[in-house]
């Protein structure tokens, strides 16, 4: 996330306001103006809570990417290694790489997608996504229930995950319009070069060529 983002700026502004009301609260106490001190104390707490809310949202969005239009999420090179087994080599837009040994007939990838309400757009929040998991998928349902299952995380480790944080805290509903998962899969019988794309409607896989 950009350190100089609207969310961080808002958090700093409200933190400064909180400090300002703290100072006026102390001054009011020294002048024995209890009613004014109480009001300043309440405003200080309110500003502090708002500042912490913006800071928490900003911090929890680390690992997510803004999605304004269809966007490349990863390139994937597929290399079959046997019957119902293959290696998937991922190359992400930030040039990081990952390699996964998968079992199945198909490559399966899913992601978390967050859509924000208009009020959140004012603070620079647009539709966000983060790839979540990759796995092998069997075409036959019997194989799916009896053969080896391989699944790996694609998400980055984070102290707070905004997707889970939103599901656990209803008060964020005034900011988040929708949060959902999206998945896509493709058959991998031969060597192939693929690209995983994300749009506002979800994930899709295309030939990289």
C-alpha positions in Angstrom: 0.0 0.0 0.0 1.1 3.5 -0.7 2.2 5.3 2.5 0.8 8.6 1.2 -2.7 7.3 0.6 -6.0 9.0 1.4 -6.6 6.5 4.2 -3.3 7.2 5.9 -3.8 11.0 5.4 -7.2 10.7 7.0 -5.8 8.7 9.9 -3.1 11.3 10.5 -5.6 14.2 10.4 -7.9 12.6 12.9 -4.9 11.7 15.1 -3.8 15.3 15.1 -7.4 16.4 16.0 -7.3 13.9 18.8 -4.1 15.4 20.2 -5.6 18.9 19.8 -8.6 17.9 21.9 -6.3 16.2 24.4 -4.4 19.5 24.9 -7.6 21.5 25.3 -8.9 18.8 27.7 -5.8 19.3 29.9 -6.1 23.1 29.7 -9.8 22.9 30.7 -8.9 20.7 33.7 -6.3 23.1 34.9 -8.8 25.9 34.6 -11.4 23.8 36.5 -13.8 23.9 33.6 -15.2 20.4 34.1 -18.0 20.6 31.6 -15.7 21.9 28.8 -13.1 19.3 29.8 -15.7 16.5 29.5 -16.7 17.7 26.1 -13.1 17.9 24.9 -12.4 14.4 26.3 -15.4 12.9 24.4 -14.2 14.7 21.2 -10.7 13.4 21.8 -11.9 9.8 22.1 -14.1 10.1 19.0 -11.3 11.5 16.9 -9.0 8.8 18.2 -11.4 6.0 17.3 -11.9 7.4 13.8 -8.1 7.7 13.4 -7.6 4.1 14.5 -10.4 2.9 12.2 -8.7 4.5 9.1 -5.3 3.2 10.2 -6.7 -0.3 10.7 -8.3 -0.4 7.3 -5.2 0.9 5.6 -3.0 -1.6 7.4 -5.3 -4.5 6.6 -5.4 -3.8 2.9 -1.7 -4.7 2.5 -1.5 -7.5 0.0 -4.6 -6.4 -1.9 -4.5 -4.7 -5.3 -6.8 -2.0 -6.6 -9.1 -3.3 -9.4 -10.5 -0.6 -11.7 -10.6 -2.7 -14.9 -9.6 -6.1 -16.1 -6.1 -6.7 -14.7 -3.4 -9.3 -14.9 -3.0 -11.3 -11.6 -0.4 -13.8 -12.7 1.3 -15.7 -15.5 1.3 -19.4 -15.1 3.4 -22.0 -17.0 2.0 -25.5 -16.8 4.2 -28.6 -17.1 2.5 -32.0 -16.9 4.6 -34.4 -14.7 2.5 -37.6 -15.0 -1.0 -38.8 -15.2 -3.2 -36.4 -13.2 -0.2 -34.4 -11.9 1.5 -31.2 -13.1 3.7 -28.3 -12.0 2.4 -24.8 -12.1 5.0 -22.0 -12.2 3.5 -18.6 -11.2 4.9 -15.2 -12.1 3.2 -12.3 -10.4 3.1 -8.7 -11.6 5.7 -7.7 -8.9 8.1 -10.2 -10.5 7.9 -12.6 -7.5 7.7 -16.3 -8.5 6.2 -19.5 -7.0 6.2 -23.1 -7.9 3.5 -25.7 -7.0 3.3 -29.4 -7.5 -0.4 -30.2 -8.0 -2.5 -33.3 -8.5 -5.5 -33.4 -10.7 -6.7 -32.8 -14.3 -7.2 -29.0 -14.0 -5.6 -25.9 -12.5 -7.9 -24.2 -9.9 -7.4 -20.7 -8.6 -9.6 -18.6 -6.4 -9.5 -15.0 -4.9 -11.1 -12.6 -2.5 -12.8 -9.6 -4.0 -14.0 -6.5 -2.1 -16.3 -3.8 -3.5 -16.6 -0.5 -1.6 -19.5 2.0 -1.3 -19.3 5.5 -2.7 -18.3 7.0 0.7 -15.2 4.7 0.7 -14.3 5.8 -2.8 -13.7 9.3 -1.4 -10.7 7.9 0.6 -9.2 6.1 -2.5 -10.8 2.7 -2.0 -12.0 1.0 -5.1 -12.7 -2.7 -5.9 -9.8 -4.8 -4.5 -8.7 -8.3 -5.0 -6.2 -10.8 -3.6 -5.5 -14.3 -5.0 -6.2 -16.7 -2.2 -5.5 -20.3 -3.1 -4.3 -22.6 -5.9 -5.1 -26.3 -6.2 -5.4 -29.2 -8.5 -8.9 -30.2 -9.6 -10.1 -33.5 -10.8 -12.7 -33.7 -13.6 -14.3 -36.9 -12.2 -16.1 -36.4 -8.9 -15.0 -39.9 -7.6 -11.4 -38.9 -8.2 -12.0 -35.7 -6.3 -13.2 -37.6 -3.2 -10.7 -40.5 -3.3 -7.4 -39.3 -4.8 -4.7 -37.0 -3.5 -5.7 -33.4 -2.9 -3.2 -30.6 -3.3 -3.9 -27.0 -2.2 -1.7 -24.0 -1.4 -2.1 -20.5 -0.3 -1.5 -17.6 -2.7 -2.3 -14.9 -0.1 0.3 -12.9 1.6 0.6 -13.1 5.4 -0.9 -10.2 7.2 -1.6 -9.2 10.8 -5.1 -8.2 9.9 -7.0 -9.4 6.8 -9.7 -6.9 5.7 -11.8 -9.7 4.2 -12.1 -11.6 7.4 -12.2 -8.3 9.4 -15.3 -7.2 7.5 -17.0 -10.5 8.0 -16.5 -10.3 11.7 -17.4 -6.7 12.2 -20.8 -5.5 10.9 -20.1 -1.8 11.6 -17.9 -1.8 8.4 -21.0 -2.5 6.3 -21.3 1.3 5.7 -18.0 1.1 3.8 -18.1 -2.3 2.1 -20.7 -2.9 -0.6 -19.9 -6.6 -1.2 -17.3 -9.1 -0.3 -17.2 -12.5 -2.2 -15.0 -15.2 -3.5 -14.4 -15.9 -7.2 -12.8 -19.0 -8.7 -11.7 -20.3 -12.2 -10.2 -23.5 -13.5 -8.8 -24.9 -16.7 -7.7 -28.3 -18.1 -3.9 -28.9 -18.1 -3.3 -31.9 -20.3 -0.3 -30.4 -22.1 2.4 -27.8 -21.6 0.8 -24.4 -21.7 1.3 -20.7 -20.9 -1.7 -19.1 -19.2 -2.6 -15.8 -17.6 -5.0 -15.3 -14.8 -7.0 -12.1 -15.2 -9.3 -10.4 -12.7 -12.2 -8.2 -13.6 -14.9 -6.6 -11.5 -17.0 -9.7 -12.2 -14.3 -12.2 -11.0 -11.4 -14.4 -12.1 -10.8 -15.9 -15.6 -8.0 -17.8 -17.3 -6.7 -17.1 -20.8 -3.9 -18.4 -23.0 -0.9 -16.2 -22.5 -0.1 -16.4 -26.2 
